């Protein structure tokens, strides 16, 4: 089973992906993690990634698709893939679809974690304050201004994917503001249907 988790920053995609990794033996393909691993891998793809990143440039869609291809080709005994942080644009969605078809695979679901933005901002700022109060640290961008900027970027870039996957019949949504277990239960119901 291959799925995409969609939702704005702070909606809980990473938390839910980890639950799926632990509970269903799925493989989380996080774009950021893949780029960091590739950069230090010493492979030809890794050298390309390192050169692009060292020059301060953005990694191209072709490079990210190449990294995803490597993961899909690696195979292994797992319950499928969770695409986390990719695709972010319609061009990336088309490229991912083409890659999956080429490799004889498919996307089973695009799951949107629906949230109310004001509640989300309050939740993240509260989480940051709790971390600091407990003697820890908060993410530097867990403040209201940064969150609003990240939300705007999400809606400009990524929200068109909701219509794309809806039109394909792949989009399902869950209440992203429930407890971690409630959200996990809603996702499980979609995957088990």
C-alpha positions as CSV (number, residue, x, y, z in Angstrom):
1,X,0.0,0.0,0.0
2,X,1.4,3.4,-1.0
3,X,0.0,6.6,0.5
4,X,0.6,10.3,0.6
5,X,0.0,12.3,3.8
6,X,-1.1,15.8,3.1
7,X,-1.8,18.7,5.5
8,X,-0.3,22.0,6.6
9,X,2.8,22.3,8.8
10,X,2.1,21.0,12.3
11,X,-0.9,18.9,11.3
12,X,0.7,15.8,12.6
13,X,1.9,14.1,9.3
14,X,5.2,13.0,10.8
15,X,3.6,11.6,14.0
16,X,1.0,9.6,11.9
17,X,3.7,8.4,9.5
18,X,5.7,7.1,12.4
19,X,2.6,5.2,13.8
20,X,2.2,3.6,10.3
21,X,5.9,2.7,10.2
22,X,5.6,1.1,13.7
23,X,2.2,-0.5,13.3
24,X,2.1,-1.5,9.6
25,X,5.8,-1.9,8.7
26,X,5.5,0.9,6.1
27,X,8.5,2.8,4.9
28,X,8.4,6.6,5.4
29,X,10.0,8.4,2.4
30,X,10.7,11.8,3.8
31,X,12.2,14.1,1.2
32,X,14.4,15.9,3.8
33,X,15.7,12.6,5.2
34,X,16.4,11.2,1.8
35,X,18.3,14.2,0.8
36,X,20.4,14.2,3.9
37,X,21.2,10.5,3.5
38,X,22.0,10.8,-0.1
39,X,24.3,13.7,0.5
40,X,26.6,11.6,2.7
41,X,26.1,8.3,0.8
42,X,29.0,8.6,-1.6
43,X,26.8,7.4,-4.5
44,X,26.6,9.2,-7.8
45,X,23.2,10.5,-6.9
46,X,24.6,11.5,-3.5
47,X,27.4,13.5,-5.1
48,X,24.9,15.3,-7.3
49,X,22.8,16.1,-4.3
50,X,25.8,17.4,-2.3
51,X,27.0,19.6,-5.2
52,X,23.5,21.2,-5.6
53,X,23.1,21.7,-1.9
54,X,26.7,23.0,-1.3
55,X,26.1,25.6,-4.1
56,X,23.0,26.7,-2.1
57,X,20.6,25.7,-4.8
58,X,17.3,23.9,-4.5
59,X,17.3,20.2,-5.4
60,X,15.4,19.6,-8.6
61,X,12.3,17.5,-8.9
62,X,14.3,15.1,-11.1
63,X,16.8,14.5,-8.3
64,X,14.0,13.8,-5.8
65,X,12.3,11.5,-8.2
66,X,15.6,9.7,-8.7
67,X,15.9,9.3,-4.9
68,X,12.4,7.9,-4.7
69,X,13.2,5.5,-7.6
70,X,16.2,4.2,-5.6
71,X,13.9,3.5,-2.6
72,X,11.2,1.8,-4.7
73,X,13.9,-0.3,-6.5
74,X,15.4,-1.4,-3.2
75,X,12.2,-3.3,-2.5
76,X,12.3,-5.2,0.8
77,X,9.7,-6.7,3.0
78,X,7.4,-3.9,4.1
79,X,3.8,-2.8,4.1
80,X,4.3,-0.1,1.4
81,X,5.5,3.5,1.3
82,X,4.4,6.7,2.9
83,X,5.3,9.8,0.9
84,X,6.0,12.6,3.3
85,X,6.9,16.0,2.0
86,X,6.5,14.9,-1.6
87,X,4.8,15.7,-3.8
88,X,4.4,19.4,-3.0
89,X,3.4,20.6,-6.5
90,X,1.3,19.4,-9.4
91,X,4.4,18.8,-11.5
92,X,5.8,16.6,-8.7
93,X,2.5,14.7,-8.4
94,X,2.6,14.0,-12.2
95,X,6.2,12.9,-11.9
96,X,5.4,10.6,-9.0
97,X,2.4,9.1,-10.8
98,X,4.6,8.4,-13.9
99,X,7.3,6.8,-11.8
100,X,4.8,4.5,-9.9
101,X,3.3,3.4,-13.2
102,X,6.7,2.8,-14.7
103,X,7.6,0.6,-11.7
104,X,4.3,-1.3,-11.8
105,X,3.0,0.3,-8.6
106,X,0.2,2.7,-7.7
107,X,-0.9,5.2,-5.2
108,X,-3.6,3.8,-3.0
109,X,-4.6,7.0,-1.0
110,X,-3.8,10.6,-0.6
111,X,-4.9,11.3,3.0
112,X,-5.4,14.9,4.1
113,X,-5.2,15.8,7.7
114,X,-7.8,18.5,7.9
115,X,-7.3,21.2,10.4
116,X,-8.6,24.7,11.4
117,X,-5.6,27.0,10.9
118,X,-6.3,29.2,14.0
119,X,-6.5,26.1,16.3
120,X,-3.4,24.7,14.6
121,X,-1.4,27.9,15.3
122,X,-2.6,27.9,18.9
123,X,-1.7,24.3,19.3
124,X,1.8,24.7,17.9
125,X,2.6,27.8,19.9
126,X,1.2,26.1,23.0
127,X,3.4,23.0,22.3
128,X,6.5,25.3,21.9
129,X,5.7,27.1,25.2
130,X,5.3,23.7,27.0
131,X,8.7,22.5,25.6
132,X,10.4,25.6,26.8
133,X,8.7,25.5,30.2
134,X,9.9,21.9,30.6
135,X,13.4,23.0,30.1
136,X,13.6,21.9,26.4
137,X,13.7,24.0,23.3
138,X,11.2,24.8,20.7
139,X,11.7,24.9,17.0
140,X,12.9,28.3,16.0
141,X,10.0,28.6,13.5
142,X,7.3,27.7,16.1
143,X,6.0,31.2,16.5
144,X,2.9,32.8,15.1
145,X,4.6,34.9,12.4
146,X,6.6,32.0,11.0
147,X,3.7,29.6,11.2
148,X,1.5,32.0,9.2
149,X,4.3,32.2,6.6
150,X,4.6,28.4,6.4
151,X,0.8,28.1,6.1
152,X,0.7,30.6,3.3
153,X,3.5,28.7,1.5
154,X,1.5,25.4,2.0
155,X,-1.7,26.8,0.6
156,X,0.0,28.4,-2.4
157,X,2.1,25.4,-3.3
158,X,0.5,22.3,-2.0
159,X,-3.2,22.8,-1.7
160,X,-3.7,22.4,-5.5
161,X,-2.8,18.7,-4.8
162,X,-6.1,18.3,-2.9
163,X,-8.1,19.0,-6.1
164,X,-5.7,16.8,-8.1
165,X,-6.1,13.7,-5.9
166,X,-9.8,14.4,-5.4
167,X,-10.3,14.3,-9.2
168,X,-8.4,11.0,-9.4
169,X,-10.6,9.5,-6.7
170,X,-7.6,9.0,-4.3
171,X,-8.3,11.8,-1.7
172,X,-9.6,10.9,1.7
173,X,-9.7,13.2,4.7
174,X,-9.4,12.8,8.4
175,X,-9.9,15.2,11.3
176,X,-6.3,16.3,12.0
177,X,-7.3,18.0,15.2
178,X,-8.3,14.8,17.1
179,X,-6.0,13.1,19.5
180,X,-3.0,11.2,18.0
181,X,-4.9,7.9,18.5
182,X,-8.2,9.3,17.0
183,X,-6.4,10.4,13.9
184,X,-4.5,7.1,13.7
185,X,-7.8,5.3,14.0
186,X,-9.4,7.3,11.2
187,X,-6.4,6.6,8.9
188,X,-6.5,2.9,9.8
189,X,-10.2,2.8,8.8
190,X,-9.3,4.2,5.4
191,X,-6.4,1.8,4.9
192,X,-8.5,-1.2,6.0
193,X,-11.6,-0.4,3.9
